[in-house]
Amino acid sequence: MTLSDALINPDENLPGQDLPFTPPRGIKGWTEHYAFFAYDADTAYGVFIHIGRVPDDPTIWRGTIQVYLPGADMLVAKYFGRDGDESSAGAGPLRVRCEQPFRRFVAEFDGMVQRTTRQAITSEVVKDTLSEWVKLRVVFDAAAPIHGKQEEKKDRADGSFHTEQIGRITGEITVAGKKIALSGTGVRDHSSGVREYGKVVSHQWIHGLFPSGFAFSALMYRTTTNPEARAVNIFRGDGTPLEYVELVEHSEYPDLDTSPGVFKADPLEDPHFRSGRLVLKTSKSPLSIQWQLVHTHAITYVDPCEELNGTDRSRPNAVQMCDAPAIFTCNGERGVGLFERSARIRVLG
């Protein structure tokens, strides 16, 4: 269905809030980030991009890119550059552009990457090795409302402004000289403010989209000053508005007292994360959503705002962030989406 203006923006965000901001003066540590996830479950190709301003000089954008390949292989890179403009974040050959606020974003890349595996990236920092060329262009079209607004952010480690959205993606990627068409599910977000990765204890950020148009988003997070916060919503895709719902059941995830080794560095090897279910209490009836992870990448987030491709075991108090394409089932319907989780490296076995 085509989302009406009334449905797509329930929090009354301004169109300019989807565009890059003008960096404010006098706020030490201020930054701005876009995340862009796309996955085609039929081809098993996808991409995760995280691109943000360098706090010490916000005219410079830093972008990490991870390309999911069939099986356990991945292609990764990190770029810096002053290549953004009034509608896009840009770092060298990597760009995320807002074509239409609330409705359409485009990710493009034409550059060199390095090959690794899921097992390697979740156990060590990506090492310098031979490079290969990748080109991609992926279009995100909104399939559910944009949600989140500045007033809702309390004690977040990723800033004071955060919006997110689920969509359908189309496009193509060229890997090893082969062009692959993509059609699947996408998730994107936009955030700004002072980032403090040292505050992060752990979190889960889960999104799914189904052929019927049903979509859901679930966020659970813990910081050093907040034992837990939750925000969960569903969009039925039937003309009714976005609905915030109660989370009744979810998988366990780390807290400040978690002992080392309880959780694994590779989510696909961890019984807490590789499969599980969410149970939601909605206005109509309870919903049970099962998931199965199919791939993952890993980034080490270093306080206050640095990112390393891979898992840096030499930094036990840093945070490992994993973004995993996932298959969801709900009421007999199969959907696709994103399962993101973070944890302090010291608790990972």
Disulfide bonds with the S-S distance in Angstrom:
none
